[in-house]
Amino acid sequence: MRRNKEQAAITWLRIGALAAAVCLAGAGLMRREHLEVLAKAVRICLECIGIG
């Protein structure tokens, strides 16, 4: 019986973590932060090969 309660608690914790991750990813997309990350990645990549 105790094992079932522990498993249920772990399951709810995983669901909560997944829900938080989805909400935060959605907030980042709404703020268009993915475009900033892409721009920085391009700059770093160009600097590595000596163009930027």
mmCIF entry with sequence, helices, sheets and N, C-alpha, C, O atoms, coordinates in Angstrom:
data_MODEL
# 
_entry.id   MODEL 
# 
_entity.id                         1 
_entity.type                       polymer 
_entity.pdbx_number_of_molecules   1 
# 
_entity_poly.entity_id                      1 
_entity_poly.type                           'polypeptide(L)' 
_entity_poly.nstd_linkage                   no 
_entity_poly.nstd_monomer                   no 
_entity_poly.pdbx_seq_one_letter_code       MRRNKEQAAITWLRIGALAAAVCLAGAGLMRREHLEVLAKAVRICLECIGIG 
_entity_poly.pdbx_seq_one_letter_code_can   MRRNKEQAAITWLRIGALAAAVCLAGAGLMRREHLEVLAKAVRICLECIGIG 
_entity_poly.pdbx_strand_id                 A 
# 
loop_
_entity_poly_seq.entity_id 
_entity_poly_seq.num 
_entity_poly_seq.mon_id 
_entity_poly_seq.hetero 
1 1  MET n 
1 2  ARG n 
1 3  ARG n 
1 4  ASN n 
1 5  LYS n 
1 6  GLU n 
1 7  GLN n 
1 8  ALA n 
1 9  ALA n 
1 10 ILE n 
1 11 THR n 
1 12 TRP n 
1 13 LEU n 
1 14 ARG n 
1 15 ILE n 
1 16 GLY n 
1 17 ALA n 
1 18 LEU n 
1 19 ALA n 
1 20 ALA n 
1 21 ALA n 
1 22 VAL n 
1 23 CYS n 
1 24 LEU n 
1 25 ALA n 
1 26 GLY n 
1 27 ALA n 
1 28 GLY n 
1 29 LEU n 
1 30 MET n 
1 31 ARG n 
1 32 ARG n 
1 33 GLU n 
1 34 HIS n 
1 35 LEU n 
1 36 GLU n 
1 37 VAL n 
1 38 LEU n 
1 39 ALA n 
1 40 LYS n 
1 41 ALA n 
1 42 VAL n 
1 43 ARG n 
1 44 ILE n 
1 45 CYS n 
1 46 LEU n 
1 47 GLU n 
1 48 CYS n 
1 49 ILE n 
1 50 GLY n 
1 51 ILE n 
1 52 GLY n 
# 
_struct_asym.id          A 
_struct_asym.entity_id   1 
# 
loop_
_struct_conf.conf_type_id 
_struct_conf.id 
_struct_conf.pdbx_PDB_helix_id 
_struct_conf.beg_label_comp_id 
_struct_conf.beg_label_asym_id 
_struct_conf.beg_label_seq_id 
_struct_conf.pdbx_beg_PDB_ins_code 
_struct_conf.end_label_comp_id 
_struct_conf.end_label_asym_id 
_struct_conf.end_label_seq_id 
_struct_conf.pdbx_end_PDB_ins_code 
_struct_conf.beg_auth_comp_id 
_struct_conf.beg_auth_asym_id 
_struct_conf.beg_auth_seq_id 
_struct_conf.end_auth_comp_id 
_struct_conf.end_auth_asym_id 
_struct_conf.end_auth_seq_id 
_struct_conf.pdbx_PDB_helix_class 
_struct_conf.details 
_struct_conf.pdbx_PDB_helix_length 
HELX_P HELX_P1 AA1 ARG A 2  ? MET A 30 ? ARG A 2  MET A 30 1 ? 29 
HELX_P HELX_P2 AA2 GLU A 33 ? CYS A 48 ? GLU A 33 CYS A 48 1 ? 16 
# 
_struct_conf_type.id          HELX_P 
_struct_conf_type.criteria    ? 
_struct_conf_type.reference   ? 
# 
loop_
_atom_site.group_PDB 
_atom_site.id 
_atom_site.type_symbol 
_atom_site.label_atom_id 
_atom_site.label_alt_id 
_atom_site.label_comp_id 
_atom_site.label_asym_id 
_atom_site.label_entity_id 
_atom_site.label_seq_id 
_atom_site.pdbx_PDB_ins_code 
_atom_site.Cartn_x 
_atom_site.Cartn_y 
_atom_site.Cartn_z 
_atom_site.occupancy 
_atom_site.B_iso_or_equiv 
_atom_site.pdbx_formal_charge 
_atom_site.auth_seq_id 
_atom_site.auth_comp_id 
_atom_site.auth_asym_id 
_atom_site.auth_atom_id 
_atom_site.pdbx_PDB_model_num 
ATOM 1   N N  . MET A 1 1  ? 0.826  -1.190 0.000   1.00 0.00 ? 1  MET A N  1 
ATOM 2   C CA . MET A 1 1  ? 0.000  0.000  0.000   1.00 0.00 ? 1  MET A CA 1 
ATOM 3   C C  . MET A 1 1  ? 0.869  1.252  0.000   1.00 0.00 ? 1  MET A C  1 
ATOM 4   O O  . MET A 1 1  ? 0.573  2.212  -0.711  1.00 0.00 ? 1  MET A O  1 
ATOM 5   N N  . ARG A 1 2  ? 1.929  1.247  0.785   1.00 0.00 ? 2  ARG A N  1 
ATOM 6   C CA . ARG A 1 2  ? 2.798  2.418  0.834   1.00 0.00 ? 2  ARG A CA 1 
ATOM 7   C C  . ARG A 1 2  ? 3.481  2.639  -0.514  1.00 0.00 ? 2  ARG A C  1 
ATOM 8   O O  . ARG A 1 2  ? 3.676  3.774  -0.948  1.00 0.00 ? 2  ARG A O  1 
ATOM 9   N N  . ARG A 1 3  ? 3.833  1.555  -1.152  1.00 0.00 ? 3  ARG A N  1 
ATOM 10  C CA . ARG A 1 3  ? 4.484  1.649  -2.460  1.00 0.00 ? 3  ARG A CA 1 
ATOM 11  C C  . ARG A 1 3  ? 3.560  2.331  -3.469  1.00 0.00 ? 3  ARG A C  1 
ATOM 12  O O  . ARG A 1 3  ? 4.028  3.120  -4.290  1.00 0.00 ? 3  ARG A O  1 
ATOM 13  N N  . ASN A 1 4  ? 2.267  2.043  -3.425  1.00 0.00 ? 4  ASN A N  1 
ATOM 14  C CA . ASN A 1 4  ? 1.314  2.657  -4.342  1.00 0.00 ? 4  ASN A CA 1 
ATOM 15  C C  . ASN A 1 4  ? 1.217  4.162  -4.108  1.00 0.00 ? 4  ASN A C  1 
ATOM 16  O O  . ASN A 1 4  ? 1.107  4.928  -5.065  1.00 0.00 ? 4  ASN A O  1 
ATOM 17  N N  . LYS A 1 5  ? 1.257  4.594  -2.855  1.00 0.00 ? 5  LYS A N  1 
ATOM 18  C CA . LYS A 1 5  ? 1.208  6.018  -2.546  1.00 0.00 ? 5  LYS A CA 1 
ATOM 19  C C  . LYS A 1 5  ? 2.455  6.729  -3.041  1.00 0.00 ? 5  LYS A C  1 
ATOM 20  O O  . LYS A 1 5  ? 2.386  7.847  -3.552  1.00 0.00 ? 5  LYS A O  1 
ATOM 21  N N  . GLU A 1 6  ? 3.590  6.074  -2.885  1.00 0.00 ? 6  GLU A N  1 
ATOM 22  C CA . GLU A 1 6  ? 4.843  6.667  -3.375  1.00 0.00 ? 6  GLU A CA 1 
ATOM 23  C C  . GLU A 1 6  ? 4.830  6.783  -4.894  1.00 0.00 ? 6  GLU A C  1 
ATOM 24  O O  . GLU A 1 6  ? 5.256  7.798  -5.446  1.00 0.00 ? 6  GLU A O  1 
ATOM 25  N N  . GLN A 1 7  ? 4.351  5.764  -5.557  1.00 0.00 ? 7  GLN A N  1 
ATOM 26  C CA . GLN A 1 7  ? 4.261  5.793  -7.020  1.00 0.00 ? 7  GLN A CA 1 
ATOM 27  C C  . GLN A 1 7  ? 3.303  6.878  -7.484  1.00 0.00 ? 7  GLN A C  1 
ATOM 28  O O  . GLN A 1 7  ? 3.569  7.570  -8.467  1.00 0.00 ? 7  GLN A O  1 
ATOM 29  N N  . ALA A 1 8  ? 2.184  7.028  -6.774  1.00 0.00 ? 8  ALA A N  1 
ATOM 30  C CA . ALA A 1 8  ? 1.211  8.056  -7.138  1.00 0.00 ? 8  ALA A CA 1 
ATOM 31  C C  . ALA A 1 8  ? 1.814  9.443  -6.939  1.00 0.00 ? 8  ALA A C  1 
ATOM 32  O O  . ALA A 1 8  ? 1.605  10.337 -7.759  1.00 0.00 ? 8  ALA A O  1 
ATOM 33  N N  . ALA A 1 9  ? 2.560  9.623  -5.856  1.00 0.00 ? 9  ALA A N  1 
ATOM 34  C CA . ALA A 1 9  ? 3.192  10.918 -5.603  1.00 0.00 ? 9  ALA A CA 1 
ATOM 35  C C  . ALA A 1 9  ? 4.223  11.238 -6.684  1.00 0.00 ? 9  ALA A C  1 
ATOM 36  O O  . ALA A 1 9  ? 4.308  12.374 -7.150  1.00 0.00 ? 9  ALA A O  1 
ATOM 37  N N  . ILE A 1 10 ? 4.993  10.250 -7.075  1.00 0.00 ? 10 ILE A N  1 
ATOM 38  C CA . ILE A 1 10 ? 5.996  10.450 -8.128  1.00 0.00 ? 10 ILE A CA 1 
ATOM 39  C C  . ILE A 1 10 ? 5.318  10.774 -9.450  1.00 0.00 ? 10 ILE A C  1 
ATOM 40  O O  . ILE A 1 10 ? 5.781  11.641 -10.191 1.00 0.00 ? 10 ILE A O  1 
ATOM 41  N N  . THR A 1 11 ? 4.226  10.084 -9.748  1.00 0.00 ? 11 THR A N  1 
ATOM 42  C CA . THR A 1 11 ? 3.489  10.340 -10.984 1.00 0.00 ? 11 THR A CA 1 
ATOM 43  C C  . THR A 1 11 ? 2.963  11.766 -11.018 1.00 0.00 ? 11 THR A C  1 
ATOM 44  O O  . THR A 1 11 ? 3.089  12.447 -12.035 1.00 0.00 ? 11 THR A O  1 
ATOM 45  N N  . TRP A 1 12 ? 2.365  12.233 -9.901  1.00 0.00 ? 12 TRP A N  1 
ATOM 46  C CA . TRP A 1 12 ? 1.842  13.604 -9.856  1.00 0.00 ? 12 TRP A CA 1 
ATOM 47  C C  . TRP A 1 12 ? 2.968  14.629 -9.940  1.00 0.00 ? 12 TRP A C  1 
ATOM 48  O O  . TRP A 1 12 ? 2.791  15.695 -10.530 1.00 0.00 ? 12 TRP A O  1 
ATOM 49  N N  . LEU A 1 13 ? 4.115  14.319 -9.360  1.00 0.00 ? 13 LEU A N  1 
ATOM 50  C CA . LEU A 1 13 ? 5.259  15.213 -9.449  1.00 0.00 ? 13 LEU A CA 1 
ATOM 51  C C  . LEU A 1 13 ? 5.740  15.328 -10.898 1.00 0.00 ? 13 LEU A C  1 
ATOM 52  O O  . LEU A 1 13 ? 6.068  16.420 -11.362 1.00 0.00 ? 13 LEU A O  1 
ATOM 53  N N  . ARG A 1 14 ? 5.780  14.217 -11.598 1.00 0.00 ? 14 ARG A N  1 
ATOM 54  C CA . ARG A 1 14 ? 6.184  14.231 -13.007 1.00 0.00 ? 14 ARG A CA 1 
ATOM 55  C C  . ARG A 1 14 ? 5.191  15.018 -13.862 1.00 0.00 ? 14 ARG A C  1 
ATOM 56  O O  . ARG A 1 14 ? 5.586  15.780 -14.745 1.00 0.00 ? 14 ARG A O  1 
ATOM 57  N N  . ILE A 1 15 ? 3.911  14.828 -13.592 1.00 0.00 ? 15 ILE A N  1 
ATOM 58  C CA . ILE A 1 15 ? 2.883  15.563 -14.344 1.00 0.00 ? 15 ILE A CA 1 
ATOM 59  C C  . ILE A 1 15 ? 3.016  17.061 -14.080 1.00 0.00 ? 15 ILE A C  1 
ATOM 60  O O  . ILE A 1 15 ? 2.902  17.868 -15.002 1.00 0.00 ? 15 ILE A O  1 
ATOM 61  N N  . GLY A 1 16 ? 3.256  17.428 -12.833 1.00 0.00 ? 16 GLY A N  1 
ATOM 62  C CA . GLY A 1 16 ? 3.434  18.844 -12.487 1.00 0.00 ? 16 GLY A CA 1 
ATOM 63  C C  . GLY A 1 16 ? 4.654  19.445 -13.165 1.00 0.00 ? 16 GLY A C  1 
ATOM 64  O O  . GLY A 1 16 ? 4.601  20.566 -13.671 1.00 0.00 ? 16 GLY A O  1 
ATOM 65  N N  . ALA A 1 17 ? 5.758  18.696 -13.174 1.00 0.00 ? 17 ALA A N  1 
ATOM 66  C CA . ALA A 1 17 ? 6.972  19.184 -13.822 1.00 0.00 ? 17 ALA A CA 1 
ATOM 67  C C  . ALA A 1 17 ? 6.754  19.340 -15.328 1.00 0.00 ? 17 ALA A C  1 
ATOM 68  O O  . ALA A 1 17 ? 7.219  20.311 -15.926 1.00 0.00 ? 17 ALA A O  1 
ATOM 69  N N  . LEU A 1 18 ? 6.059  18.402 -15.932 1.00 0.00 ? 18 LEU A N  1 
ATOM 70  C CA . LEU A 1 18 ? 5.770  18.492 -17.361 1.00 0.00 ? 18 LEU A CA 1 
ATOM 71  C C  . LEU A 1 18 ? 4.878  19.693 -17.661 1.00 0.00 ? 18 LEU A C  1 
ATOM 72  O O  . LEU A 1 18 ? 5.110  20.414 -18.631 1.00 0.00 ? 18 LEU A O  1 
ATOM 73  N N  . ALA A 1 19 ? 3.863  19.908 -16.832 1.00 0.00 ? 19 ALA A N  1 
ATOM 74  C CA . ALA A 1 19 ? 2.969  21.053 -17.032 1.00 0.00 ? 19 ALA A CA 1 
ATOM 75  C C  . ALA A 1 19 ? 3.725  22.367 -16.892 1.00 0.00 ? 19 ALA A C  1 
ATOM 76  O O  . ALA A 1 19 ? 3.501  23.299 -17.664 1.00 0.00 ? 19 ALA A O  1 
ATOM 77  N N  . ALA A 1 20 ? 4.623  22.446 -15.909 1.00 0.00 ? 20 ALA A N  1 
ATOM 78  C CA . ALA A 1 20 ? 5.424  23.661 -15.728 1.00 0.00 ? 20 ALA A CA 1 
ATOM 79  C C  . ALA A 1 20 ? 6.333  23.890 -16.944 1.00 0.00 ? 20 ALA A C  1 
ATOM 80  O O  . ALA A 1 20 ? 6.481  25.021 -17.406 1.00 0.00 ? 20 ALA A O  1 
ATOM 81  N N  . ALA A 1 21 ? 6.931  22.826 -17.451 1.00 0.00 ? 21 ALA A N  1 
ATOM 82  C CA . ALA A 1 21 ? 7.811  22.956 -18.608 1.00 0.00 ? 21 ALA A CA 1 
ATOM 83  C C  . ALA A 1 21 ? 7.041  23.432 -19.836 1.00 0.00 ? 21 ALA A C  1 
ATOM 84  O O  . ALA A 1 21 ? 7.531  24.278 -20.584 1.00 0.00 ? 21 ALA A O  1 
ATOM 85  N N  . VAL A 1 22 ? 5.851  22.900 -20.047 1.00 0.00 ? 22 VAL A N  1 
ATOM 86  C CA . VAL A 1 22 ? 5.033  23.309 -21.191 1.00 0.00 ? 22 VAL A CA 1 
ATOM 87  C C  . VAL A 1 22 ? 4.625  24.778 -21.057 1.00 0.00 ? 22 VAL A C  1 
ATOM 88  O O  . VAL A 1 22 ? 4.664  25.529 -22.032 1.00 0.00 ? 22 VAL A O  1 
ATOM 89  N N  . CYS A 1 23 ? 4.236  25.181 -19.851 1.00 0.00 ? 23 CYS A N  1 
ATOM 90  C CA . CYS A 1 23 ? 3.844  26.588 -19.632 1.00 0.00 ? 23 CYS A CA 1 
ATOM 91  C C  . CYS A 1 23 ? 5.019  27.532 -19.868 1.00 0.00 ? 23 CYS A C  1 
ATOM 92  O O  . CYS A 1 23 ? 4.857  28.571 -20.508 1.00 0.00 ? 23 CYS A O  1 
ATOM 93  N N  . LEU A 1 24 ? 6.193  27.184 -19.360 1.00 0.00 ? 24 LEU A N  1 
ATOM 94  C CA . LEU A 1 24 ? 7.355  28.054 -19.532 1.00 0.00 ? 24 LEU A CA 1 
ATOM 95  C C  . LEU A 1 24 ? 7.817  28.095 -20.994 1.00 0.00 ? 24 LEU A C  1 
ATOM 96  O O  . LEU A 1 24 ? 8.233  29.147 -21.482 1.00 0.00 ? 24 LEU A O  1 
ATOM 97  N N  . ALA A 1 25 ? 7.748  26.972 -21.684 1.00 0.00 ? 25 ALA A N  1 
ATOM 98  C CA . ALA A 1 25 ? 8.104  26.964 -23.101 1.00 0.00 ? 25 ALA A CA 1 
ATOM 99  C C  . ALA A 1 25 ? 7.116  27.817 -23.893 1.00 0.00 ? 25 ALA A C  1 
ATOM 100 O O  . ALA A 1 25 ? 7.514  28.549 -24.798 1.00 0.00 ? 25 ALA A O  1 
ATOM 101 N N  . GLY A 1 26 ? 5.850  27.725 -23.561 1.00 0.00 ? 26 GLY A N  1 
ATOM 102 C CA . GLY A 1 26 ? 4.835  28.559 -24.222 1.00 0.00 ? 26 GLY A CA 1 
ATOM 103 C C  . GLY A 1 26 ? 5.071  30.034 -23.966 1.00 0.00 ? 26 GLY A C  1 
ATOM 104 O O  . GLY A 1 26 ? 4.930  30.852 -24.875 1.00 0.00 ? 26 GLY A O  1 
ATOM 105 N N  . ALA A 1 27 ? 5.431  30.385 -22.731 1.00 0.00 ? 27 ALA A N  1 
ATOM 106 C CA . ALA A 1 27 ? 5.715  31.789 -22.412 1.00 0.00 ? 27 ALA A CA 1 
ATOM 107 C C  . ALA A 1 27 ? 6.916  32.287 -23.202 1.00 0.00 ? 27 ALA A C  1 
ATOM 108 O O  . ALA A 1 27 ? 6.913  33.418 -23.687 1.00 0.00 ? 27 ALA A O  1 
ATOM 109 N N  . GLY A 1 28 ? 7.929  31.464 -23.333 1.00 0.00 ? 28 GLY A N  1 
ATOM 110 C CA . GLY A 1 28 ? 9.102  31.845 -24.112 1.00 0.00 ? 28 GLY A CA 1 
ATOM 111 C C  . GLY A 1 28 ? 8.774  32.039 -25.582 1.00 0.00 ? 28 GLY A C  1 
ATOM 112 O O  . GLY A 1 28 ? 9.298  32.950 -26.224 1.00 0.00 ? 28 GLY A O  1 
ATOM 113 N N  . LEU A 1 29 ? 7.916  31.195 -26.114 1.00 0.00 ? 29 LEU A N  1 
ATOM 114 C CA . LEU A 1 29 ? 7.510  31.335 -27.514 1.00 0.00 ? 29 LEU A CA 1 
ATOM 115 C C  . LEU A 1 29 ? 6.682  32.602 -27.721 1.00 0.00 ? 29 LEU A C  1 
ATOM 116 O O  . LEU A 1 29 ? 6.832  33.281 -28.737 1.00 0.00 ? 29 LEU A O  1 
ATOM 117 N N  . MET A 1 30 ? 5.817  32.921 -26.771 1.00 0.00 ? 30 MET A N  1 
ATOM 118 C CA . MET A 1 30 ? 5.000  34.128 -26.904 1.00 0.00 ? 30 MET A CA 1 
ATOM 119 C C  . MET A 1 30 ? 5.863  35.393 -26.835 1.00 0.00 ? 30 MET A C  1 
ATOM 120 O O  . MET A 1 30 ? 5.543  36.406 -27.457 1.00 0.00 ? 30 MET A O  1 
ATOM 121 N N  . ARG A 1 31 ? 6.958  35.323 -26.073 1.00 0.00 ? 31 ARG A N  1 
ATOM 122 C CA . ARG A 1 31 ? 7.862  36.475 -25.975 1.00 0.00 ? 31 ARG A CA 1 
ATOM 123 C C  . ARG A 1 31 ? 8.873  36.497 -27.120 1.00 0.00 ? 31 ARG A C  1 
ATOM 124 O O  . ARG A 1 31 ? 9.706  37.399 -27.207 1.00 0.00 ? 31 ARG A O  1 
ATOM 125 N N  . ARG A 1 32 ? 8.792  35.498 -27.995 1.00 0.00 ? 32 ARG A N  1 
ATOM 126 C CA . ARG A 1 32 ? 9.650  35.372 -29.179 1.00 0.00 ? 32 ARG A CA 1 
ATOM 127 C C  . ARG A 1 32 ? 11.127 35.245 -28.798 1.00 0.00 ? 32 ARG A C  1 
ATOM 128 O O  . ARG A 1 32 ? 11.999 35.740 -29.513 1.00 0.00 ? 32 ARG A O  1 
ATOM 129 N N  . GLU A 1 33 ? 11.402 34.592 -27.688 1.00 0.00 ? 33 GLU A N  1 
ATOM 130 C CA . GLU A 1 33 ? 12.772 34.414 -27.231 1.00 0.00 ? 33 GLU A CA 1 
ATOM 131 C C  . GLU A 1 33 ? 13.542 33.426 -28.097 1.00 0.00 ? 33 GLU A C  1 
ATOM 132 O O  . GLU A 1 33 ? 14.773 33.458 -28.127 1.00 0.00 ? 33 GLU A O  1 
ATOM 133 N N  . HIS A 1 34 ? 12.831 32.550 -28.800 1.00 0.00 ? 34 HIS A N  1 
ATOM 134 C CA . HIS A 1 34 ? 13.503 31.583 -29.653 1.00 0.00 ? 34 HIS A CA 1 
ATOM 135 C C  . HIS A 1 34 ? 14.275 32.276 -30.782 1.00 0.00 ? 34 HIS A C  1 
ATOM 136 O O  . HIS A 1 34 ? 15.288 31.757 -31.250 1.00 0.00 ? 34 HIS A O  1 
ATOM 137 N N  . LEU A 1 35 ? 13.805 33.428 -31.213 1.00 0.00 ? 35 LEU A N  1 
ATOM 138 C CA . LEU A 1 35 ? 14.504 34.160 -32.269 1.00 0.00 ? 35 LEU A CA 1 
ATOM 139 C C  . LEU A 1 35 ? 15.823 34.722 -31.761 1.00 0.00 ? 35 LEU A C  1 
ATOM 140 O O  . LEU A 1 35 ? 16.814 34.747 -32.492 1.00 0.00 ? 35 LEU A O  1 
ATOM 141 N N  . GLU A 1 36 ? 15.840 35.171 -30.517 1.00 0.00 ? 36 GLU A N  1 
ATOM 142 C CA . GLU A 1 36 ? 17.076 35.680 -29.925 1.00 0.00 ? 36 GLU A CA 1 
ATOM 143 C C  . GLU A 1 36 ? 18.100 34.561 -29.753 1.00 0.00 ? 36 GLU A C  1 
ATOM 144 O O  . GLU A 1 36 ? 19.290 34.759 -29.999 1.00 0.00 ? 36 GLU A O  1 
ATOM 145 N N  . VAL A 1 37 ? 17.640 33.400 -29.334 1.00 0.00 ? 37 VAL A N  1 
ATOM 146 C CA . VAL A 1 37 ? 18.536 32.254 -29.172 1.00 0.00 ? 37 VAL A CA 1 
ATOM 147 C C  . VAL A 1 37 ? 19.123 31.859 -30.517 1.00 0.00 ? 37 VAL A C  1 
ATOM 148 O O  . VAL A 1 37 ? 20.314 31.563 -30.613 1.00 0.00 ? 37 VAL A O  1 
ATOM 149 N N  . LEU A 1 38 ? 18.302 31.852 -31.551 1.00 0.00 ? 38 LEU A N  1 
ATOM 150 C CA . LEU A 1 38 ? 18.785 31.506 -32.891 1.00 0.00 ? 38 LEU A CA 1 
ATOM 151 C C  . LEU A 1 38 ? 19.811 32.519 -33.383 1.00 0.00 ? 38 LEU A C  1 
ATOM 152 O O  . LEU A 1 38 ? 20.828 32.135 -33.959 1.00 0.00 ? 38 LEU A O  1 
ATOM 153 N N  . ALA A 1 39 ? 19.559 33.800 -33.165 1.00 0.00 ? 39 ALA A N  1 
ATOM 154 C CA . ALA A 1 39 ? 20.498 34.838 -33.605 1.00 0.00 ? 39 ALA A CA 1 
ATOM 155 C C  . ALA A 1 39 ? 21.840 34.688 -32.892 1.00 0.00 ? 39 ALA A C  1 
ATOM 156 O O  . ALA A 1 39 ? 22.893 34.819 -33.516 1.00 0.00 ? 39 ALA A O  1 
ATOM 157 N N  . LYS A 1 40 ? 21.805 34.418 -31.599 1.00 0.00 ? 40 LYS A N  1 
ATOM 158 C CA . LYS A 1 40 ? 23.058 34.229 -30.861 1.00 0.00 ? 40 LYS A CA 1 
ATOM 159 C C  . LYS A 1 40 ? 23.800 32.992 -31.339 1.00 0.00 ? 40 LYS A C  1 
ATOM 160 O O  . LYS A 1 40 ? 25.027 33.006 -31.444 1.00 0.00 ? 40 LYS A O  1 
ATOM 161 N N  . ALA A 1 41 ? 23.072 31.926 -31.630 1.00 0.00 ? 41 ALA A N  1 
ATOM 162 C CA . ALA A 1 41 ? 23.705 30.692 -32.111 1.00 0.00 ? 41 ALA A CA 1 
ATOM 163 C C  . ALA A 1 41 ? 24.384 30.922 -33.460 1.00 0.00 ? 41 ALA A C  1 
ATOM 164 O O  . ALA A 1 41 ? 25.479 30.413 -33.702 1.00 0.00 ? 41 ALA A O  1 
ATOM 165 N N  . VAL A 1 42 ? 23.740 31.684 -34.332 1.00 0.00 ? 42 VAL A N  1 
ATOM 166 C CA . VAL A 1 42 ? 24.327 31.975 -35.634 1.00 0.00 ? 42 VAL A CA 1 
ATOM 167 C C  . VAL A 1 42 ? 25.606 32.787 -35.468 1.00 0.00 ? 42 VAL A C  1 
ATOM 168 O O  . VAL A 1 42 ? 26.616 32.504 -36.114 1.00 0.00 ? 42 VAL A O  1 
ATOM 169 N N  . ARG A 1 43 ? 25.562 33.807 -34.590 1.00 0.00 ? 43 ARG A N  1 
ATOM 170 C CA . ARG A 1 43 ? 26.763 34.624 -34.355 1.00 0.00 ? 43 ARG A CA 1 
ATOM 171 C C  . ARG A 1 43 ? 27.915 33.791 -33.814 1.00 0.00 ? 43 ARG A C  1 
ATOM 172 O O  . ARG A 1 43 ? 29.056 33.939 -34.252 1.00 0.00 ? 43 ARG A O  1 
ATOM 173 N N  . ILE A 1 44 ? 27.616 32.913 -32.857 1.00 0.00 ? 44 ILE A N  1 
ATOM 174 C CA . ILE A 1 44 ? 28.674 32.072 -32.284 1.00 0.00 ? 44 ILE A CA 1 
ATOM 175 C C  . ILE A 1 44 ? 29.235 31.140 -33.333 1.00 0.00 ? 44 ILE A C  1 
ATOM 176 O O  . ILE A 1 44 ? 30.448 30.943 -33.395 1.00 0.00 ? 44 ILE A O  1 
ATOM 177 N N  . CYS A 1 45 ? 28.384 30.564 -34.157 1.00 0.00 ? 45 CYS A N  1 
ATOM 178 C CA . CYS A 1 45 ? 28.832 29.629 -35.180 1.00 0.00 ? 45 CYS A CA 1 
ATOM 179 C C  . CYS A 1 45 ? 29.716 30.331 -36.202 1.00 0.00 ? 45 CYS A C  1 
ATOM 180 O O  . CYS A 1 45 ? 30.745 29.796 -36.615 1.00 0.00 ? 45 CYS A O  1 
ATOM 181 N N  . LEU A 1 46 ? 29.309 31.535 -36.609 1.00 0.00 ? 46 LEU A N  1 
ATOM 182 C CA . LEU A 1 46 ? 30.106 32.271 -37.593 1.00 0.00 ? 46 LEU A CA 1 
ATOM 183 C C  . LEU A 1 46 ? 31.441 32.681 -37.015 1.00 0.00 ? 46 LEU A C  1 
ATOM 184 O O  . LEU A 1 46 ? 32.436 32.714 -37.739 1.00 0.00 ? 46 LEU A O  1 
ATOM 185 N N  . GLU A 1 47 ? 31.496 32.998 -35.717 1.00 0.00 ? 47 GLU A N  1 
ATOM 186 C CA . GLU A 1 47 ? 32.766 33.352 -35.079 1.00 0.00 ? 47 GLU A CA 1 
ATOM 187 C C  . GLU A 1 47 ? 33.685 32.140 -35.019 1.00 0.00 ? 47 GLU A C  1 
ATOM 188 O O  . GLU A 1 47 ? 34.900 32.276 -35.161 1.00 0.00 ? 47 GLU A O  1 
ATOM 189 N N  . CYS A 1 48 ? 33.121 30.965 -34.811 1.00 0.00 ? 48 CYS A N  1 
ATOM 190 C CA . CYS A 1 48 ? 33.944 29.753 -34.705 1.00 0.00 ? 48 CYS A CA 1 
ATOM 191 C C  . CYS A 1 48 ? 34.648 29.427 -36.036 1.00 0.00 ? 48 CYS A C  1 
ATOM 192 O O  . CYS A 1 48 ? 35.787 28.962 -36.036 1.00 0.00 ? 48 CYS A O  1 
ATOM 193 N N  . ILE A 1 49 ? 33.982 29.667 -37.141 1.00 0.00 ? 49 ILE A N  1 
ATOM 194 C CA . ILE A 1 49 ? 34.602 29.349 -38.429 1.00 0.00 ? 49 ILE A CA 1 
ATOM 195 C C  . ILE A 1 49 ? 35.356 30.553 -39.008 1.00 0.00 ? 49 ILE A C  1 
ATOM 196 O O  . ILE A 1 49 ? 35.915 30.476 -40.102 1.00 0.00 ? 49 ILE A O  1 
ATOM 197 N N  . GLY A 1 50 ? 35.365 31.659 -38.266 1.00 0.00 ? 50 GLY A N  1 
ATOM 198 C CA . GLY A 1 50 ? 36.194 32.785 -38.653 1.00 0.00 ? 50 GLY A CA 1 
ATOM 199 C C  . GLY A 1 50 ? 35.557 33.766 -39.621 1.00 0.00 ? 50 GLY A C  1 
ATOM 200 O O  . GLY A 1 50 ? 36.270 34.585 -40.202 1.00 0.00 ? 50 GLY A O  1 
ATOM 201 N N  . ILE A 1 51 ? 34.260 33.721 -39.817 1.00 0.00 ? 51 ILE A N  1 
ATOM 202 C CA . ILE A 1 51 ? 33.611 34.653 -40.730 1.00 0.00 ? 51 ILE A CA 1 
ATOM 203 C C  . ILE A 1 51 ? 33.137 35.894 -39.974 1.00 0.00 ? 51 ILE A C  1 
ATOM 204 O O  . ILE A 1 51 ? 33.264 37.014 -40.471 1.00 0.00 ? 51 ILE A O  1 
ATOM 205 N N  . GLY A 1 52 ? 32.589 35.695 -38.772 1.00 0.00 ? 52 GLY A N  1 
ATOM 206 C CA . GLY A 1 52 ? 31.955 36.779 -38.039 1.00 0.00 ? 52 GLY A CA 1 
ATOM 207 C C  . GLY A 1 52 ? 32.840 37.582 -37.251 1.00 0.00 ? 52 GLY A C  1 
ATOM 208 O O  . GLY A 1 52 ? 32.399 38.524 -36.594 1.00 0.00 ? 52 GLY A O  1 
# 
